[in-house]
Amino acid sequence: NQVAQRIAQVIRDSDHLELVRDRMLSVVVFRRKGWTQQQYDAWANKTFEEQIAACFSSKYRGEPVFRFAIINPLTTVEVLMDLVERLKGD
């Protein structure tokens, strides 16, 4: 999946995010540096309530993470980059 590959590189190059593991097919797992579980949940709930995205936290080796699972063929890198930028400000 080219979209997953491209957004994984954006995350890798980011100062505020960390790629947790290499992407697998269309799944990209990453963390917001320095955040607690409560911050992940608050951001995810706000983003969902504002009808921006359904990007809820998950766990990887017991730590909170976000996960892009790119299934919809209409999902673009630009849409995901908007979420990456929104994670910067919070």
C-alpha positions in Angstrom: 0.0 0.0 0.0 1.7 3.2 -1.2 -0.4 5.4 1.1 0.8 3.4 4.1 4.4 3.5 2.9 4.3 7.3 2.4 2.6 8.1 5.7 5.0 5.8 7.6 7.9 7.9 6.1 6.1 11.2 7.2 5.8 9.8 10.7 9.4 8.6 10.7 10.6 12.1 9.7 8.3 13.8 12.3 9.7 15.4 15.5 6.5 14.7 17.6 5.7 11.2 16.5 7.6 7.9 16.5 7.0 5.0 14.2 6.7 2.0 16.5 7.4 -0.7 13.9 7.7 -1.0 10.2 4.3 -0.9 8.5 2.7 -4.2 7.7 0.6 -4.1 4.6 -1.7 -1.1 5.2 -1.3 -0.8 9.0 1.0 1.9 10.4 1.6 1.9 14.2 3.0 5.0 15.8 3.1 6.9 19.1 2.8 10.5 20.1 6.0 11.2 22.0 5.4 12.0 25.7 1.7 11.4 25.8 -0.2 9.5 28.5 -3.1 7.2 27.8 -5.5 10.0 28.9 -4.0 12.3 26.2 -4.4 9.7 23.5 -8.0 9.1 24.6 -8.8 12.9 24.8 -7.4 13.5 21.3 -9.2 10.5 19.8 -12.5 11.5 21.3 -12.2 15.1 20.3 -11.3 14.1 16.7 -14.2 11.7 16.6 -16.7 14.1 18.0 -15.7 16.8 15.5 -16.3 14.2 12.8 -12.7 14.5 11.5 -11.6 10.9 11.9 -12.1 7.7 13.9 -8.6 7.2 15.1 -8.6 5.6 18.5 -5.7 4.5 20.6 -4.5 1.0 20.7 -1.8 -0.9 22.6 1.5 -2.2 21.5 3.6 -4.1 24.0 1.5 -2.5 26.8 2.1 1.1 25.6 -0.5 3.4 24.1 -0.2 4.0 20.3 -2.2 5.1 17.4 -2.7 2.9 14.3 -3.7 3.9 10.8 -5.4 0.9 9.1 -5.8 2.1 5.6 -8.6 0.1 4.1 -10.6 2.7 2.1 -9.1 3.1 -1.3 -10.1 6.8 -1.3 -7.9 7.5 1.7 -5.1 9.8 0.7 -1.8 10.7 2.2 -3.0 14.3 2.6 -5.9 13.2 4.8 -3.5 11.3 7.1 -1.0 14.2 7.0 -3.8 16.4 8.4 -4.1 14.1 11.4 -0.3 14.0 11.8 -0.4 17.9 11.9 -3.3 17.9 14.4 -1.3 15.6 16.7 1.5 18.3 16.7 -0.6 21.0 18.3 -2.2 19.0 21.1 
